[in-house]
Amino acid sequence: MEIKGYRELSVNEIELINEGKKLSEEVGAFIALLHKKENTDKRWVSIAQTDLQKGFMAAIRSIAKPTTF
């Protein structure tokens, strides 16, 4: 079964995506730590979280190259 809007990925592309997902989990753990710290500006932590999520999503899309919006 295929996912609409996605092409078949090569082994190299899958490895790159998995590396990006692993790195994003590490960054996500750091952001979670910042959220827990009392002396951090939570507004900026939230902005960082959103921008980093968008960045990782864009990087993954650059590899997957979906055919839909």
C-alpha positions as CSV (number, residue, x, y, z in Angstrom):
1,M,0.0,0.0,0.0
2,E,1.3,3.4,-0.9
3,I,0.9,6.7,0.9
4,K,-0.7,9.2,-1.4
5,G,1.7,12.0,-2.4
6,Y,4.9,10.1,-1.6
7,R,7.2,8.2,-3.9
8,E,9.2,5.1,-3.1
9,L,12.3,6.1,-1.2
10,S,15.8,4.6,-1.7
11,V,17.7,3.0,1.2
12,N,20.0,6.0,1.3
13,E,17.0,8.4,1.6
14,I,15.5,6.3,4.4
15,E,18.8,6.3,6.3
16,L,19.0,10.1,6.0
17,I,15.4,10.5,7.2
18,N,16.0,8.2,10.1
19,E,19.2,10.1,11.0
20,G,17.2,13.4,10.9
21,K,14.5,11.9,13.1
22,K,17.1,10.7,15.6
23,L,18.7,14.1,15.8
24,S,15.3,15.8,16.2
25,E,14.5,13.5,19.2
26,E,17.8,14.6,20.8
27,V,17.0,18.3,20.1
28,G,13.5,17.7,21.4
29,A,14.9,16.3,24.7
30,F,17.0,19.5,25.1
31,I,13.9,21.7,24.5
32,A,12.0,19.7,27.0
33,L,14.8,20.2,29.5
34,L,14.7,24.0,28.9
35,H,10.9,24.0,29.5
36,K,11.5,22.4,32.9
37,K,14.2,24.8,34.0
38,E,12.9,27.7,36.2
39,N,15.3,30.3,34.9
40,T,14.5,30.1,31.2
41,D,12.2,32.4,29.3
42,K,9.4,30.0,28.3
43,R,8.3,32.2,25.5
44,W,11.6,31.9,23.8
45,V,11.8,28.2,24.5
46,S,8.4,27.8,22.8
47,I,9.6,29.9,19.8
48,A,12.7,27.7,19.6
49,Q,10.6,24.6,19.8
50,T,8.3,25.7,16.9
51,D,11.1,26.9,14.7
52,L,13.2,23.8,15.3
53,Q,10.2,21.5,14.5
54,K,9.6,23.4,11.3
55,G,13.3,23.2,10.4
56,F,13.4,19.4,10.9
57,M,10.2,19.0,9.0
58,A,11.7,21.0,6.1
59,A,14.9,19.0,6.2
60,I,12.9,15.7,6.1
61,R,10.7,17.0,3.2
62,S,13.9,18.0,1.3
63,I,14.8,14.3,1.3
64,A,11.4,12.7,0.9
65,K,10.3,15.3,-1.8
66,P,6.5,14.7,-1.4
67,T,4.5,15.4,-4.6
68,T,1.6,17.1,-2.7
69,F,1.2,20.3,-0.8
